[in-house]
Amino acid sequence: MAGALLDALTPADLGPGVVLLYPLLREHLHAPLLRMPDDPVPYLFAVLRTTPPEDTATVRRLLNANRSAYEKVQAVGGTQYPVGSVPFRHADWKRHFGPVWKRFAEARKTYDPKGILVPGQNIF
């Protein structure tokens, strides 16, 4: 999947950004609620695109490209590290957290009862 996404990139898609692609050892990842593919060696793959924020047409185009790439990766079992620039809706977050959604929502009630953290992320 990474190869197909990389093959489709053009200089206009990346700007002066970078691409990250490296393996992780699942056995060493213990962060609570971290979602990742069910593989002993998942890969982190990130296309870190950059463009001037005032170029809103390019920003929209790149956000749409990010969303498209995410949907392709998600369709084959990939997950998102949720700090990226992929527009997510509430349903996306529920699918992302899947079987731990209820635990995640309960943690939010405990640690952010007034709902002041990440209001723009459309999680809740």
N, CA, C and O atoms as CSV, one atom per row, in Angstrom:
chain,resi,resn,atom,element,x,y,z
A,1,MET,N,N,0.826,-1.188,0.000
A,1,MET,CA,C,0.000,0.000,0.000
A,1,MET,C,C,0.867,1.247,0.000
A,1,MET,O,O,0.590,2.183,-0.750
A,2,ALA,N,N,1.909,1.284,0.822
A,2,ALA,CA,C,2.782,2.462,0.867
A,2,ALA,C,C,3.382,2.739,-0.504
A,2,ALA,O,O,3.471,3.895,-0.917
A,3,GLY,N,N,3.794,1.694,-1.213
A,3,GLY,CA,C,4.384,1.864,-2.537
A,3,GLY,C,C,3.437,2.527,-3.506
A,3,GLY,O,O,3.833,3.420,-4.254
A,4,ALA,N,N,2.190,2.101,-3.499
A,4,ALA,CA,C,1.200,2.694,-4.407
A,4,ALA,C,C,0.972,4.162,-4.070
A,4,ALA,O,O,0.866,4.995,-4.970
A,5,LEU,N,N,0.895,4.485,-2.778
A,5,LEU,CA,C,0.690,5.873,-2.381
A,5,LEU,C,C,1.907,6.727,-2.726
A,5,LEU,O,O,1.764,7.865,-3.172
A,6,LEU,N,N,3.089,6.183,-2.522
A,6,LEU,CA,C,4.311,6.924,-2.856
A,6,LEU,C,C,4.446,7.128,-4.363
A,6,LEU,O,O,4.840,8.201,-4.818
A,7,ASP,N,N,4.118,6.100,-5.129
A,7,ASP,CA,C,4.202,6.216,-6.589
A,7,ASP,C,C,3.302,7.328,-7.127
A,7,ASP,O,O,3.613,7.944,-8.147
A,8,ALA,N,N,2.198,7.581,-6.446
A,8,ALA,CA,C,1.243,8.579,-6.919
A,8,ALA,C,C,1.615,10.006,-6.497
A,8,ALA,O,O,1.022,10.962,-6.997
A,9,LEU,N,N,2.577,10.166,-5.595
A,9,LEU,CA,C,2.953,11.503,-5.128
A,9,LEU,C,C,3.683,12.290,-6.207
A,9,LEU,O,O,4.497,11.748,-6.955
A,10,THR,N,N,3.376,13.562,-6.268
A,10,THR,CA,C,4.093,14.474,-7.148
A,10,THR,C,C,4.736,15.545,-6.272
A,10,THR,O,O,4.373,15.673,-5.103
A,11,PRO,N,N,5.684,16.320,-6.809
A,11,PRO,CA,C,6.251,17.419,-6.012
A,11,PRO,C,C,5.173,18.381,-5.498
A,11,PRO,O,O,5.299,18.910,-4.394
A,12,ALA,N,N,4.131,18.609,-6.275
A,12,ALA,CA,C,3.048,19.501,-5.835
A,12,ALA,C,C,2.252,18.899,-4.679
A,12,ALA,O,O,1.632,19.629,-3.906
A,13,ASP,N,N,2.267,17.564,-4.557
A,13,ASP,CA,C,1.552,16.898,-3.464
A,13,ASP,C,C,2.311,16.976,-2.153
A,13,ASP,O,O,1.713,16.874,-1.082
A,14,LEU,N,N,3.610,17.153,-2.225
A,14,LEU,CA,C,4.444,17.101,-1.032
A,14,LEU,C,C,4.973,18.467,-0.629
A,14,LEU,O,O,5.096,18.748,0.563
A,15,GLY,N,N,5.288,19.320,-1.593
A,15,GLY,CA,C,5.928,20.597,-1.265
A,15,GLY,C,C,7.283,20.302,-0.645
A,15,GLY,O,O,7.922,19.315,-1.011
A,16,PRO,N,N,7.738,21.135,0.288
A,16,PRO,CA,C,9.020,20.852,0.941
A,16,PRO,C,C,8.871,19.890,2.125
A,16,PRO,O,O,9.706,19.886,3.030
A,17,GLY,N,N,7.828,19.088,2.120
A,17,GLY,CA,C,7.565,18.143,3.200
A,17,GLY,C,C,8.463,16.923,3.134
A,17,GLY,O,O,9.399,16.866,2.336
A,18,VAL,N,N,8.169,15.950,3.978
A,18,VAL,CA,C,8.957,14.721,4.048
A,18,VAL,C,C,8.022,13.516,4.119
A,18,VAL,O,O,6.830,13.647,4.397
A,19,VAL,N,N,8.587,12.357,3.864
A,19,VAL,CA,C,7.862,11.097,3.997
A,19,VAL,C,C,8.580,10.253,5.034
A,19,VAL,O,O,9.801,10.101,4.988
A,20,LEU,N,N,7.815,9.705,5.970
A,20,LEU,CA,C,8.360,8.795,6.981
A,20,LEU,C,C,7.836,7.398,6.699
A,20,LEU,O,O,6.650,7.220,6.421
A,21,LEU,N,N,8.712,6.411,6.769
A,21,LEU,CA,C,8.313,5.014,6.612
A,21,LEU,C,C,9.305,4.172,7.395
A,21,LEU,O,O,10.455,4.007,6.987
A,22,TYR,N,N,8.849,3.639,8.531
A,22,TYR,CA,C,9.754,2.806,9.316
A,22,TYR,C,C,8.978,1.795,10.159
A,22,TYR,O,O,7.829,2.028,10.536
A,23,PRO,N,N,9.631,0.668,10.446
A,23,PRO,CA,C,8.968,-0.389,11.222
A,23,PRO,C,C,8.975,-0.075,12.714
A,23,PRO,O,O,9.838,0.639,13.223
A,24,LEU,N,N,7.988,-0.631,13.385
A,24,LEU,CA,C,7.895,-0.549,14.846
A,24,LEU,C,C,7.768,-1.973,15.369
A,24,LEU,O,O,7.285,-2.858,14.663
A,25,LEU,N,N,8.195,-2.189,16.583
A,25,LEU,CA,C,7.990,-3.494,17.215
A,25,LEU,C,C,6.803,-3.372,18.164
A,25,LEU,O,O,6.869,-2.695,19.190
A,26,ARG,N,N,5.726,-4.040,17.795
A,26,ARG,CA,C,4.487,-3.960,18.567
A,26,ARG,C,C,4.714,-4.308,20.036
A,26,ARG,O,O,4.095,-3.713,20.918
A,27,GLU,N,N,5.582,-5.252,20.297
A,27,GLU,CA,C,5.806,-5.694,21.686
A,27,GLU,C,C,6.331,-4.569,22.581
A,27,GLU,O,O,6.260,-4.670,23.806
A,28,HIS,N,N,6.854,-3.508,21.984
A,28,HIS,CA,C,7.388,-2.388,22.769
A,28,HIS,C,C,6.418,-1.213,22.873
A,28,HIS,O,O,6.742,-0.202,23.495
A,29,LEU,N,N,5.248,-1.330,22.280
A,29,LEU,CA,C,4.272,-0.247,22.285
A,29,LEU,C,C,3.191,-0.543,23.320
A,29,LEU,O,O,2.411,-1.483,23.171
A,30,HIS,N,N,3.160,0.267,24.361
A,30,HIS,CA,C,2.248,-0.009,25.478
A,30,HIS,C,C,1.352,1.171,25.842
A,30,HIS,O,O,0.708,1.142,26.891
A,31,ALA,N,N,1.293,2.200,25.014
A,31,ALA,CA,C,0.447,3.349,25.331
A,31,ALA,C,C,-1.010,2.895,25.388
A,31,ALA,O,O,-1.471,2.174,24.504
A,32,PRO,N,N,-1.729,3.314,26.420
A,32,PRO,CA,C,-3.128,2.904,26.511
A,32,PRO,C,C,-3.934,3.449,25.333
A,32,PRO,O,O,-3.755,4.596,24.921
A,33,LEU,N,N,-4.809,2.627,24.806
A,33,LEU,CA,C,-5.734,2.965,23.731
A,33,LEU,C,C,-5.063,3.244,22.388
A,33,LEU,O,O,-5.720,3.735,21.470
A,34,LEU,N,N,-3.781,2.947,22.253
A,34,LEU,CA,C,-3.108,3.114,20.973
A,34,LEU,C,C,-3.649,2.089,19.994
A,34,LEU,O,O,-3.604,0.888,20.259
A,35,ARG,N,N,-4.154,2.552,18.874
A,35,ARG,CA,C,-4.709,1.661,17.859
A,35,ARG,C,C,-3.652,1.424,16.800
A,35,ARG,O,O,-2.990,2.360,16.351
A,36,MET,N,N,-3.497,0.178,16.405
A,36,MET,CA,C,-2.533,-0.157,15.359
A,36,MET,C,C,-2.951,-1.451,14.694
A,36,MET,O,O,-3.751,-2.206,15.246
A,37,PRO,N,N,-2.415,-1.713,13.511
A,37,PRO,CA,C,-2.755,-2.961,12.835
A,37,PRO,C,C,-2.336,-4.172,13.663
A,37,PRO,O,O,-1.403,-4.099,14.463
A,38,ASP,N,N,-3.027,-5.268,13.464
A,38,ASP,CA,C,-2.717,-6.509,14.171
A,38,ASP,C,C,-1.553,-7.200,13.469
A,38,ASP,O,O,-1.743,-8.158,12.719
A,39,ASP,N,N,-0.361,-6.706,13.722
A,39,ASP,CA,C,0.846,-7.212,13.078
A,39,ASP,C,C,1.986,-7.054,14.071
A,39,ASP,O,O,2.062,-6.024,14.740
A,40,PRO,N,N,2.875,-8.033,14.196
A,40,PRO,CA,C,3.982,-7.882,15.150
A,40,PRO,C,C,4.956,-6.770,14.768
A,40,PRO,O,O,5.674,-6.252,15.623
A,41,VAL,N,N,4.983,-6.402,13.483
A,41,VAL,CA,C,5.855,-5.313,13.032
A,41,VAL,C,C,5.026,-4.354,12.159
A,41,VAL,O,O,5.112,-4.391,10.932
A,42,PRO,N,N,4.221,-3.495,12.811
A,42,PRO,CA,C,3.501,-2.500,12.018
A,42,PRO,C,C,4.474,-1.422,11.543
A,42,PRO,O,O,5.524,-1.209,12.149
A,43,TYR,N,N,4.119,-0.756,10.472
A,43,TYR,CA,C,4.951,0.317,9.927
A,43,TYR,C,C,4.272,1.659,10.123
A,43,TYR,O,O,3.068,1.802,9.906
A,44,LEU,N,N,5.054,2.633,10.534
A,44,LEU,CA,C,4.582,4.000,10.542
A,44,LEU,C,C,4.843,4.557,9.150
A,44,LEU,O,O,5.970,4.513,8.657
A,45,PHE,N,N,3.806,5.078,8.525
A,45,PHE,CA,C,3.914,5.683,7.207
A,45,PHE,C,C,3.232,7.033,7.296
A,45,PHE,O,O,2.039,7.111,7.592
A,46,ALA,N,N,3.975,8.090,7.043
A,46,ALA,CA,C,3.412,9.432,7.128
A,46,ALA,C,C,3.928,10.288,5.982
A,46,ALA,O,O,5.128,10.337,5.714
A,47,VAL,N,N,3.015,10.952,5.321
A,47,VAL,CA,C,3.361,11.934,4.294
A,47,VAL,C,C,3.116,13.291,4.950
A,47,VAL,O,O,1.971,13.698,5.145
A,48,LEU,N,N,4.194,13.979,5.284
A,48,LEU,CA,C,4.106,15.260,5.986
A,48,LEU,C,C,4.169,16.384,4.952
A,48,LEU,O,O,5.237,16.903,4.627
A,49,ARG,N,N,3.010,16.733,4.457
A,49,ARG,CA,C,2.895,17.732,3.391
A,49,ARG,C,C,2.962,19.133,3.988
A,49,ARG,O,O,2.543,19.350,5.125
A,50,THR,N,N,3.485,20.074,3.224
A,50,THR,CA,C,3.494,21.461,3.672
A,50,THR,C,C,3.082,22.368,2.529
A,50,THR,O,O,3.376,22.119,1.360
A,51,THR,N,N,2.396,23.419,2.909
A,51,THR,CA,C,2.006,24.458,1.954
A,51,THR,C,C,1.689,25.706,2.760
A,51,THR,O,O,1.320,25.597,3.929
A,52,PRO,N,N,1.820,26.871,2.182
A,52,PRO,CA,C,1.464,28.094,2.921
A,52,PRO,C,C,-0.014,28.066,3.313
A,52,PRO,O,O,-0.860,27.766,2.471
A,53,PRO,N,N,-0.340,28.369,4.560
A,53,PRO,CA,C,-1.733,28.293,5.013
A,53,PRO,C,C,-2.667,29.234,4.260
A,53,PRO,O,O,-3.868,28.972,4.181
A,54,GLU,N,N,-2.143,30.313,3.712
A,54,GLU,CA,C,-3.014,31.237,2.988
A,54,GLU,C,C,-3.436,30.699,1.608
A,54,GLU,O,O,-4.340,31.241,0.973
A,55,ASP,N,N,-2.775,29.640,1.164
A,55,ASP,CA,C,-3.140,28.999,-0.102
A,55,ASP,C,C,-4.250,27.988,0.185
A,55,ASP,O,O,-4.023,26.778,0.171
A,56,THR,N,N,-5.442,28.497,0.442
A,56,THR,CA,C,-6.533,27.649,0.930
A,56,THR,C,C,-6.949,26.580,-0.078
A,56,THR,O,O,-7.371,25.494,0.320
A,57,ALA,N,N,-6.839,26.863,-1.355
A,57,ALA,CA,C,-7.200,25.849,-2.357
A,57,ALA,C,C,-6.261,24.653,-2.258
A,57,ALA,O,O,-6.704,23.507,-2.326
A,58,THR,N,N,-4.971,24.915,-2.097
A,58,THR,CA,C,-4.001,23.818,-1.965
A,58,THR,C,C,-4.190,23.100,-0.637
A,58,THR,O,O,-4.093,21.875,-0.579
A,59,VAL,N,N,-4.456,23.842,0.424
A,59,VAL,CA,C,-4.706,23.211,1.726
A,59,VAL,C,C,-5.878,22.241,1.609
A,59,VAL,O,O,-5.786,21.105,2.072
A,60,ARG,N,N,-6.978,22.677,0.996
A,60,ARG,CA,C,-8.151,21.796,0.822
A,60,ARG,C,C,-7.791,20.578,-0.027
A,60,ARG,O,O,-8.186,19.457,0.294
A,61,ARG,N,N,-7.041,20.796,-1.112
A,61,ARG,CA,C,-6.659,19.682,-1.991
A,61,ARG,C,C,-5.807,18.668,-1.232
A,61,ARG,O,O,-6.007,17.461,-1.372
A,62,LEU,N,N,-4.861,19.150,-0.431
A,62,LEU,CA,C,-3.987,18.233,0.307
A,62,LEU,C,C,-4.735,17.527,1.428
A,62,LEU,O,O,-4.480,16.352,1.692
A,63,LEU,N,N,-5.659,18.224,2.094
A,63,LEU,CA,C,-6.477,17.555,3.113
A,63,LEU,C,C,-7.324,16.459,2.482
A,63,LEU,O,O,-7.470,15.378,3.053
A,64,ASN,N,N,-7.879,16.731,1.313
A,64,ASN,CA,C,-8.652,15.702,0.605
A,64,ASN,C,C,-7.763,14.528,0.213
A,64,ASN,O,O,-8.185,13.375,0.293
A,65,ALA,N,N,-6.534,14.815,-0.212
A,65,ALA,CA,C,-5.590,13.744,-0.562
A,65,ALA,C,C,-5.242,12.924,0.674
A,65,ALA,O,O,-5.127,11.701,0.595
A,66,ASN,N,N,-5.074,13.592,1.817
A,66,ASN,CA,C,-4.801,12.878,3.066
A,66,ASN,C,C,-5.961,11.947,3.413
A,66,ASN,O,O,-5.753,10.797,3.800
A,67,ARG,N,N,-7.173,12.453,3.270
A,67,ARG,CA,C,-8.359,11.646,3.583
A,67,ARG,C,C,-8.443,10.440,2.654
A,67,ARG,O,O,-8.743,9.332,3.098
A,68,SER,N,N,-8.184,10.649,1.388
A,68,SER,CA,C,-8.217,9.554,0.418
A,68,SER,C,C,-7.172,8.490,0.762
A,68,SER,O,O,-7.465,7.295,0.723
A,69,ALA,N,N,-5.966,8.920,1.095
A,69,ALA,CA,C,-4.903,7.972,1.465
A,69,ALA,C,C,-5.301,7.204,2.725
A,69,ALA,O,O,-5.105,5.991,2.802
A,70,TYR,N,N,-5.859,7.908,3.711
A,70,TYR,CA,C,-6.299,7.236,4.935
A,70,TYR,C,C,-7.339,6.163,4.624
A,70,TYR,O,O,-7.255,5.052,5.147
A,71,GLU,N,N,-8.314,6.481,3.784
A,71,GLU,CA,C,-9.367,5.517,3.470
A,71,GLU,C,C,-8.798,4.278,2.783
A,71,GLU,O,O,-9.262,3.166,3.035
A,72,LYS,N,N,-7.810,4.455,1.930
A,72,LYS,CA,C,-7.173,3.312,1.277
A,72,LYS,C,C,-6.429,2.448,2.295
A,72,LYS,O,O,-6.518,1.221,2.262
A,73,VAL,N,N,-5.709,3.086,3.182
A,73,VAL,CA,C,-4.949,2.348,4.194
A,73,VAL,C,C,-5.902,1.663,5.181
A,73,VAL,O,O,-5.692,0.509,5.557
A,74,GLN,N,N,-6.935,2.372,5.590
A,74,GLN,CA,C,-7.905,1.814,6.535
A,74,GLN,C,C,-8.611,0.601,5.933
A,74,GLN,O,O,-8.925,-0.350,6.649
A,75,ALA,N,N,-8.859,0.626,4.638
A,75,ALA,CA,C,-9.555,-0.478,3.968
A,75,ALA,C,C,-8.751,-1.779,3.996
A,75,ALA,O,O,-9.329,-2.859,3.876
A,76,VAL,N,N,-7.440,-1.692,4.151
A,76,VAL,CA,C,-6.616,-2.899,4.203
A,76,VAL,C,C,-6.094,-3.179,5.618
A,76,VAL,O,O,-5.147,-3.945,5.794
A,77,GLY,N,N,-6.727,-2.545,6.639
A,77,GLY,CA,C,-6.400,-2.854,8.019
A,77,GLY,C,C,-5.487,-1.873,8.721
A,77,GLY,O,O,-5.122,-2.092,9.876
A,78,GLY,N,N,-5.108,-0.798,8.053
A,78,GLY,CA,C,-4.252,0.205,8.684
A,78,GLY,C,C,-5.045,1.084,9.627
A,78,GLY,O,O,-6.275,1.105,9.592
A,79,THR,N,N,-4.335,1.801,10.460
A,79,THR,CA,C,-4.947,2.742,11.395
A,79,THR,C,C,-4.263,4.091,11.244
A,79,THR,O,O,-3.284,4.229,10.510
A,80,GLN,N,N,-4.784,5.063,11.938
A,80,GLN,CA,C,-4.182,6.398,11.910
A,80,GLN,C,C,-3.599,6.720,13.273
A,80,GLN,O,O,-4.209,6.434,14.303
A,81,TYR,N,N,-2.422,7.313,13.274
A,81,TYR,CA,C,-1.899,7.918,14.493
A,81,TYR,C,C,-2.565,9.283,14.541
A,81,TYR,O,O,-2.253,10.141,13.715
A,82,PRO,N,N,-3.473,9.509,15.485
A,82,PRO,CA,C,-4.398,10.642,15.378
A,82,PRO,C,C,-3.814,12.026,15.669
A,82,PRO,O,O,-4.425,12.812,16.394
A,83,VAL,N,N,-2.661,12.325,15.124
A,83,VAL,CA,C,-2.143,13.687,15.196
A,83,VAL,C,C,-1.976,14.242,13.788
A,83,VAL,O,O,-1.483,15.355,13.609
A,84,GLY,N,N,-2.380,13.476,12.807
A,84,GLY,CA,C,-2.188,13.865,11.420
A,84,GLY,C,C,-3.260,14.796,10.910
A,84,GLY,O,O,-4.207,15.130,11.622
A,85,SER,N,N,-3.104,15.205,9.692
A,85,SER,CA,C,-4.050,16.111,9.047
A,85,SER,C,C,-5.010,15.340,8.159
A,85,SER,O,O,-5.051,15.525,6.943
A,86,VAL,N,N,-5.781,14.472,8.797
A,86,VAL,CA,C,-6.840,13.753,8.103
A,86,VAL,C,C,-8.142,14.177,8.775
A,86,VAL,O,O,-8.370,13.863,9.944
A,87,PRO,N,N,-8.990,14.884,8.044
A,87,PRO,CA,C,-10.252,15.299,8.656
A,87,PRO,C,C,-11.067,14.078,9.096
A,87,PRO,O,O,-11.395,13.214,8.283
A,88,PHE,N,N,-11.384,14.022,10.374
A,88,PHE,CA,C,-12.153,12.926,10.952
A,88,PHE,C,C,-13.495,13.452,11.429
A,88,PHE,O,O,-13.603,14.579,11.913
A,89,ARG,N,N,-14.511,12.619,11.285
A,89,ARG,CA,C,-15.839,12.893,11.814
A,89,ARG,C,C,-16.051,11.963,13.026
A,89,ARG,O,O,-15.253,11.060,13.279
A,90,HIS,N,N,-17.118,12.202,13.749
A,90,HIS,CA,C,-17.415,11.386,14.930
A,90,HIS,C,C,-17.424,9.893,14.588
A,90,HIS,O,O,-16.845,9.088,15.318
A,91,ALA,N,N,-18.071,9.524,13.491
A,91,ALA,CA,C,-18.131,8.109,13.091
A,91,ALA,C,C,-16.737,7.539,12.813
A,91,ALA,O,O,-16.477,6.369,13.092
A,92,ASP,N,N,-15.849,8.362,12.269
A,92,ASP,CA,C,-14.469,7.911,12.020
A,92,ASP,C,C,-13.773,7.586,13.332
A,92,ASP,O,O,-13.073,6.579,13.439
A,93,TRP,N,N,-13.968,8.443,14.328
A,93,TRP,CA,C,-13.337,8.204,15.632
A,93,TRP,C,C,-13.871,6.921,16.264
A,93,TRP,O,O,-13.101,6.136,16.818
A,94,LYS,N,N,-15.173,6.706,16.183
A,94,LYS,CA,C,-15.747,5.476,16.743
A,94,LYS,C,C,-15.182,4.246,16.040
A,94,LYS,O,O,-14.876,3.251,16.698
A,95,ARG,N,N,-15.039,4.294,14.732
A,95,ARG,CA,C,-14.461,3.177,13.985
A,95,ARG,C,C,-12.982,3.022,14.347
A,95,ARG,O,O,-12.490,1.903,14.500
A,96,HIS,N,N,-12.283,4.137,14.480
A,96,HIS,CA,C,-10.859,4.103,14.813
A,96,HIS,C,C,-10.633,3.387,16.149
A,96,HIS,O,O,-9.773,2.512,16.251
A,97,PHE,N,N,-11.397,3.758,17.154
A,97,PHE,CA,C,-11.211,3.164,18.475
A,97,PHE,C,C,-11.911,1.820,18.619
A,97,PHE,O,O,-11.581,1.040,19.513
A,98,GLY,N,N,-12.869,1.544,17.750
A,98,GLY,CA,C,-13.500,0.224,17.692
A,98,GLY,C,C,-13.865,-0.348,19.039
A,98,GLY,O,O,-14.658,0.243,19.772
A,99,PRO,N,N,-13.288,-1.507,19.382
A,99,PRO,CA,C,-13.687,-2.201,20.611
A,99,PRO,C,C,-13.325,-1.466,21.901
A,99,PRO,O,O,-13.820,-1.824,22.969
A,100,VAL,N,N,-12.470,-0.445,21.820
A,100,VAL,CA,C,-12.118,0.305,23.041
A,100,VAL,C,C,-12.803,1.676,23.088
A,100,VAL,O,O,-12.469,2.508,23.932
A,101,TRP,N,N,-13.773,1.913,22.172
A,101,TRP,CA,C,-14.467,3.204,22.151
A,101,TRP,C,C,-15.113,3.516,23.501
A,101,TRP,O,O,-14.973,4.627,24.012
A,102,LYS,N,N,-15.814,2.550,24.076
A,102,LYS,CA,C,-16.502,2.788,25.355
A,102,LYS,C,C,-15.492,3.158,26.440
A,102,LYS,O,O,-15.730,4.076,27.224
A,103,ARG,N,N,-14.382,2.456,26.483
A,103,ARG,CA,C,-13.324,2.765,27.461
A,103,ARG,C,C,-12.767,4.173,27.223
A,103,ARG,O,O,-12.510,4.914,28.171
A,104,PHE,N,N,-12.585,4.530,25.956
A,104,PHE,CA,C,-12.084,5.851,25.602
A,104,PHE,C,C,-13.074,6.935,26.041
A,104,PHE,O,O,-12.673,7.945,26.620
A,105,ALA,N,N,-14.360,6.724,25.767
A,105,ALA,CA,C,-15.393,7.691,26.149
A,105,ALA,C,C,-15.474,7.838,27.665
A,105,ALA,O,O,-15.661,8.943,28.174
A,106,GLU,N,N,-15.336,6.736,28.383
A,106,GLU,CA,C,-15.343,6.800,29.847
A,106,GLU,C,C,-14.131,7.574,30.364
A,106,GLU,O,O,-14.252,8.337,31.322
A,107,ALA,N,N,-12.982,7.389,29.749
A,107,ALA,CA,C,-11.778,8.131,30.149
A,107,ALA,C,C,-12.007,9.625,29.936
A,107,ALA,O,O,-11.579,10.446,30.747
A,108,ARG,N,N,-12.672,9.966,28.862
A,108,ARG,CA,C,-12.956,11.373,28.597
A,108,ARG,C,C,-13.849,11.947,29.694
A,108,ARG,O,O,-13.609,13.058,30.166
A,109,LYS,N,N,-14.871,11.204,30.101
A,109,LYS,CA,C,-15.755,11.679,31.174
A,109,LYS,C,C,-14.983,11.866,32.477
A,109,LYS,O,O,-15.261,12.789,33.243
A,110,THR,N,N,-14.017,10.990,32.723
A,110,THR,CA,C,-13.233,11.070,33.952
A,110,THR,C,C,-12.232,12.227,33.920
A,110,THR,O,O,-12.137,12.996,34.876
A,111,TYR,N,N,-11.494,12.346,32.829
A,111,TYR,CA,C,-10.380,13.288,32.776
A,111,TYR,C,C,-10.703,14.618,32.094
A,111,TYR,O,O,-9.922,15.564,32.201
A,112,ASP,N,N,-11.828,14.708,31.402
A,112,ASP,CA,C,-12.238,15.940,30.728
A,112,ASP,C,C,-13.758,16.090,30.830
A,112,ASP,O,O,-14.449,16.160,29.813
A,113,PRO,N,N,-14.278,16.140,32.076
A,113,PRO,CA,C,-15.731,16.136,32.244
A,113,PRO,C,C,-16.437,17.346,31.625
A,113,PRO,O,O,-17.623,17.264,31.304
A,114,LYS,N,N,-15.741,18.449,31.455
A,114,LYS,CA,C,-16.360,19.640,30.863
A,114,LYS,C,C,-16.171,19.692,29.347
A,114,LYS,O,O,-16.663,20.614,28.697
A,115,GLY,N,N,-15.468,18.719,28.781
A,115,GLY,CA,C,-15.295,18.641,27.336
A,115,GLY,C,C,-14.526,19.804,26.740
A,115,GLY,O,O,-14.877,20.297,25.668
A,116,ILE,N,N,-13.472,20.249,27.428
A,116,ILE,CA,C,-12.723,21.406,26.927
A,116,ILE,C,C,-11.516,21.025,26.073
A,116,ILE,O,O,-10.964,21.874,25.374
A,117,LEU,N,N,-11.099,19.754,26.122
A,117,LEU,CA,C,-9.935,19.339,25.352
A,117,LEU,C,C,-10.334,18.947,23.932
A,117,LEU,O,O,-11.365,18.303,23.738
A,118,VAL,N,N,-9.562,19.313,22.974
A,118,VAL,CA,C,-9.720,19.033,21.539
A,118,VAL,C,C,-11.163,19.160,21.025
A,118,VAL,O,O,-11.697,18.215,20.446
A,119,PRO,N,N,-11.794,20.327,21.235
A,119,PRO,CA,C,-13.176,20.470,20.760
A,119,PRO,C,C,-13.288,20.458,19.244
A,119,PRO,O,O,-14.346,20.105,18.723
A,120,GLY,N,N,-12.252,20.826,18.523
A,120,GLY,CA,C,-12.327,20.890,17.070
A,120,GLY,C,C,-12.055,19.594,16.364
A,120,GLY,O,O,-12.065,19.554,15.133
A,121,GLN,N,N,-11.809,18.523,17.103
A,121,GLN,CA,C,-11.459,17.241,16.485
A,121,GLN,C,C,-12.668,16.360,16.177
A,121,GLN,O,O,-12.510,15.273,15.622
A,122,ASN,N,N,-13.852,16.805,16.522
A,122,ASN,CA,C,-15.098,16.073,16.231
A,122,ASN,C,C,-15.135,14.671,16.851
A,122,ASN,O,O,-15.778,13.769,16.314
A,123,ILE,N,N,-14.456,14.497,17.962
A,123,ILE,CA,C,-14.430,13.174,18.589
A,123,ILE,C,C,-15.774,12.866,19.233
A,123,ILE,O,O,-16.358,11.808,19.001
A,124,PHE,N,N,-16.261,13.804,20.048
A,124,PHE,CA,C,-17.519,13.590,20.745
A,124,PHE,C,C,-18.554,14.570,20.235
A,124,PHE,O,O,-19.695,14.559,20.697
